[in-house]
Each structure stands twice: as C-alpha cells, then as structure tokens.
Amino acid sequence: MGHKGAQLFDAINGKLIVSCQALPEEPLHSPFIMGRMARAAALGGAAGIRANSVEDIREIKQEVVLPIIGIIKQVYDGSDVFITPTAKEVEALFREGVDMIAIDATDRIRPDGTTIEQAFPALRRAFGDKLFMADCATFEEAVRAAELGFDCVATTLSGYTAGTRGRALPDLDMAERLVKTVRVPVIAEGGISTPEELKALFDAGVHSAVVGSAITRPLELTRRFVRATRAFD
C-alpha cells in the first residue's frame, strides 16, 4: 500500500463513512440531491462517502472534501453480480479519480464468466496502485479477497446473496472473525440501523463502518415507522 492508501485508511480509522445512493426508481435519484446528502453527512461528521455512479460522484466532489469510495451498480443478464461487476465499470471509476473502488468479491460468477480469483489479478495489473475494497457476503470470501490483494474487506453483501439471505444484520460475527484473521482493514457495512449497533462493531475492532439506509434513505426510514403504526391497528 502506498502513501495515499495509508493516508486514506488513517483518515477513516474508527470513523463513519456514509453511503449516499439512490437508485433510478427511488424519489431521491439525482446527482444534485446526492451531492447535498453528502454535504449534510460531512457537516454531521462523516469521514468518507460511498457513492454510486460517475454522475453522482462528480456532484459529490463539488460539495465535500472527503475520501470517496466509488461503485457503479450495473445489472447484466445471467449474473447476480452488480456492484462494479466488470472492468468497464472499474475503468470509469478509475478515470473519475475516486479514492477507492469497491467491487463485488463474492464467489458468484461475474458477467464475463470469470470468478473473482480470475478477475481481480487482471484489475490490479490494469489499474496499478488504486485502492480496492472487497464487498463480501461470507467470512470465507473476505479471507480469500485479502489473500488476492484487496486493500480492505467489507461485510457489505452478507444477507444479500442466495447463500446468506435471512442472516441477522449487521453481521457482527463475520466482522469479529475477520478482525482476528485478516491483516487488511475490515470495514463493516450492511444493515447497521442504530448508533448502538455501530458502536458494537467498532468495539469488535473494525477499522471503519459504512451506514447508508439508516441515514440517507427516507423512503425506507418512513416504511420502518409506518410498520410500527400498523402494529397497533
């Protein structure tokens, strides 16, 4: 890891990263709105931003001076991998100049028919010393990602793949095991709903954590409260 990598991991150590994303079918889908969302997160004390799409990232850069973890969500027929799934998306993020690129590092077959073991070495060669974050669903996937040379591993996809669906989130067990096993920073992400859950993850030794829906998705937050009202009908 180079000097820039060390700087980034120092900047987010023990701190919160806020995911500012809205998919096309969501009411807040807009680079302008995501830029303002990131600005609000920065003012609230976030140490980094995770964002989806070149358009959103460009807008966010106008609003904040924080490290940006970039992804591009792209669905391809015949593959369940959609977080930065091919070299095309990686190149777009590389050209935009994000601080770190997050990609799906599960054991699922990628849109081009490769596995992560086949795909990542080629990405590392093509994009030099760019920092890469491994979005994983299982402990085993994250261990393998660290062995492949990812700069950090994350619990992002636990609970969101066929093999992990129904798992209680956030996946504190996975995070704890990884902290004790891998030598790269462990990033907690996925289903962190309360400050208490976040504190438990930091107490377990994670390097940093990403919170998205609980901060930046009012539609989902509203649904949680509405479900509570129905419980008393």
Secondary structure, DSSP 8 states (H G I E B T S, - for coil): --HHHHHHHHHHTTEEEEEE---TTSTT--HHHHHHHHHHHHHTT-SEEEEESHHHHHHHHHH--S-EEEE-B---TT-S--BS-SHHHHHHHHHHT-SEEEEE-SSS--TTS--HHHHHHHHHHHTTT-EEEEE-SSHHHHHHHHHHT-SEEE-TTTTSSTTTTT--SS-HHHHHHHHHH-SS-EEEES---SHHHHHHHHHTT-SEEEE-HHHH-HHHHHHHHHHHHHTT-
